[in-house]
């Protein structure tokens, strides 16, 4: 069965982008303000492992390159000035490393500080599936009663073989458990996946899409594998051990994934790039607009859209 393009998107795109979602929900422009609150990662500090994921350079946000971090309040105020005139409301995006990796009282102080700022209407919290203790989940659900809250879970692939290879430090079942613990209330769940991971076939990517489509997930971020100098994967790339996906193949697989996702799932991102000073490959990923245009052209060529092949079943 082919699903029709939903009318509720109210956009001219072939997928339900974040800007359209927020305009539907709040009737105005909303921007996410990135925050580095000084968190670390259990996959780096020895709690889970050391060294982190093999594609991660471990530097965190650019703010860490300039000494002591500004306060959360200062970071939000700076972000609001940057977006002055183009946004009416803001989401405080706790982005750098694992933003639930601390005791609940510390987390609450951080989140409260962000929400105390004028026109900040909610939170988006980047974290790992294995850093969501029951008391942390309860805290997040309480915030969701009064604010617009997203929990962003890094996954990258549903395949344990891949998660082991990239040294994620958790398996897919831990991700599924985290989703189940967060679901069922007002919290929104966003999953991050990577297309072009070493050893993954087209069928593996499709399986990831189908699996995610069948879970209670509200949003997704997709990007290609990015290789950075100074990482384990960077060394593998320089030694010719791993191939890189082409822009054409990336656009095709992204279109495949979009067709399989629920039409109401919010597409928060379809591409990304890395730090310019250490970015190695793929060269085409450095032009984000061109990547987006390539995906759009592929969808146009097929005359397809997000959800067209969604069935609700894995």
N, C-alpha and C positions, 0 to 999 in steps of 0.2 A: 504494500500500500504506500502511495506517495502522499506525504503530508503537504498541504497548501502552505504558502508563506503566510505567517500570522499577521493580522492587521494591527495587533497591539504594539508591535515594534515602533510604529510611527516614524520610521526612517526609510531612507532610500537604499540602505545596505542589504546585503543578503545574509546578515547575521545580526543578533541582538547585542549591540555594543553597550559598553558601560555608560556612556554619555546619554544614550537614549533611555536606558533603564532609569537613571537618576532623574531625567526630565519627566518621565512617566510618573515616578514615585513622588518627587518633590515639586515639580513644576518650575524648576529653575536649574541653572548650571551649578554643578557640584565638582569640586576638585579634591583629590587626595593630596595631603601634605606629608611628605616623607619625613620620618623621625628616626634618628639613631639615639636610642635611650641607654646605650652602653652595655647592652646584653652581649653574652658570648654564646657558644654553641657546645652542647654536650658531646658532639662528635669531634670536637677539637681539644677540649680541656681534660680529656681522659675519663669522663663519666661514662660515655659510650665507647669512644675511641679517640685517637689522636690523628691529626692531619686533615680531618674533614673529608668531604666529598672530593673526588679526584679532579673535578673541574673548578673547584673553589680556590681562589687565591688567598682568602682569609683576611683581607685588608678591611673589610667592612665598608662603611660609607666614606665618601671623600672627606667628611668632616674630621675623621680620625687622623687624617694626614696633617692637620693643623694644630695639634695639641689637644688640650682639654675640650671636651664636647660642650657646646652651648646647652643651656637648660632646654627642657621640652618646651617650655613657654617661649623662649627665645626662638627656637626653631620654627614653631608654629607662626609666630608673629612675622618672621622673615618670609615664610612661605606665603602668608596672606598678602604681604606687600607685593610679592612677585606676581601673584595672580589678581591683583587689584583691577577691577573693571571687567574681568572675564569669568568670575565665579561669585555666586551669592552665598553658598554654604560650603562647608569643608568637612572632610573626613580625616582624622588624625591617623596616619598610616605608620604603625610601628613596623618598620621594614627590615632593619639590619639584624642579621643572625636570628636567634630564637627568642621571641618576645614574650614567651610564657615561662622562660627558664629562670625562675626566681620564686621565693616564697610569696604567698598571696598578698601579704601586707605590702610588700614592695611593689608588686604589680598594681595593686589598687592605688597607691600613691602616684605611680606613673600615669595610669589611665585617668585618674581624677584630675591631675594637672592639665592634661590635654583637653578634657571635656569642660574645664572651667573657662576656656577661651571663648570669646564671643563668636557666634556663627559656626562653631564646631558642633556638628550634629551627630557625630558617631565615631566609631573606631574601626580600623582594619588592622588585624594583628597577625603578622607573619610568624609561623612557628612550625614545629615538627610534630608528627603524629605521636611520638613517644614522649612528648613534654606537655601532656594534658592530664594532670592529676585530677581526681574527682573534685577536689575543692577549687581547682582552677576553672574547671568546666562550670561549676556552680556560680563562681564569680562572673564569668562571661555571660552566662544566661541571665543573671540579675541585671547586668548592664543592658542587655538586649530588650528588657522590658521597657526601658525608657529612652534608649538611643538606637540608632541604626548601626548594627555591629556585624562585621565580617570576621571570620577566622580563616586565614589563608594557610593551607597545609601543603608543604612541599612533598611531592610524591615522585614525579618524573616518569615513572613507569609502574604498571601493575605487576611486572614480571620480577620475581625474586632473583632470578639469575642476573638481571640487569642491576637491581638494587645492590646486590653483593659486589658486582664488578665495579660500580661507581662509588662503593664504600659509603652508602647512605647511613648505615648503622641501624636500620630498622627494616622490617619486611612488610609485605602488602597486608598481612593480617592485622598488624598494628595500625596501619592506616585505616582499614575497615572498622576496627574497634573505635578509633578516634572519631570517625564520621558518625558512627552509631551513637556515641556518647554525646555528641554535639547536636544531633538532629532531633527533630520533634517539637521544637519551640520556635522562638522568633530569631534565633541566631541564623546568620547566613554563612554557608560554607563555600569556600573557593579552593580549587585544587590546581596545583602547578604541574604541568607535564612538559617534557622535552621530546622533540622529534629529531631523529638522527643519532640516537645513542648507539655506541659501538655494539655490534652483534645483534641488533634488532632488525628484524625483517619488516616489510610492509604489513604483513599479517599480525606481527606483534603490536604495531602501532594501532591497527584496527581493533585488536583485542583490548588494548588499553581504553580506547574510546568507548567501546561497547560496555565495558565493565563500569566505567565512570558514569555512563548514561543511565545505568540501572541503579545507581546509588542516590541517596537523598542529598545531592550536591547542587548548589544554587549558581555557582559561577566557575569559570575556568580561565587560567592563563596558560598560553601555549607559546613556546619559542623553540628555535633550532638549538642544537648543541653549539655552544660557544667555547672556543679553546683560548685559554689565557696563558701567557708566558709565566713561568715560575710555578705552575701547577704540575701535578703528576700527569694529567692528561696532556698538558702542553709538551712535556718531554716525550710522551708517546707519539704525539703528532709530529714533532721534529724528527723522530726516528722512523717515521713512515709506518708506524704500527696500526694507526687507526685512520680510516678514510673519512672524508667529510661529505655530507649530503649536499647535493646541488640545489640551487634556488628553485629550479623547475620541479624537482622531486619534492622539495619542502612545500611548495605551493600546492602540489597535487595531494600530498598526504594531509595537509591542513584542511583542504577542501573535503577530503574523505572523512576526517574527524568531525568537522562541522556538520556534515550531512547526517551523522549518526547521533548527535547530541540532542537533548530535548530543546524545543524551540524557545522555552522560557529560561533556559540556562544563560546567564549573562557572560558574554565574551569580554573578559577584562583586558586581555592582551593577546596579540597574535604574532608578535616579534619582539626582540630585545637585542641590545648590543652590550659590549663589555667596556671596561676602561680602555680608552684609546691607547694609553702608553704601554699596555701589556697585551692588547688584543692581537691574536695570531690568525684565527680563521673561524668561519669561512669569510672571505673578503666581502661577499655580497651582503652579509648580515649588517655591515656597517651603515647601509643606507636603508633605514627602517621604512621610509615612505615607499621606496621602490619595492620592498618586500610586500608591504600591504597591497600595493597596486598589483603585484604579481598574483597574490591570492585572489583579489577581486576579479582579475582577468580570467583566472581559472574557473571561478564560480560562474562568471558570465558565459564563458565558453561552454560549460556544461548546462547552463540555465538551471542551476541548482542553488540551494540555500540551506542554512542551518535547520536541522530537524526533518529534512525531506525524507530521509531513510530511518528516522527514529521509530523504534517499535516498543520501547519500554521494557524490553527483555534483553538479557545478556546473550 
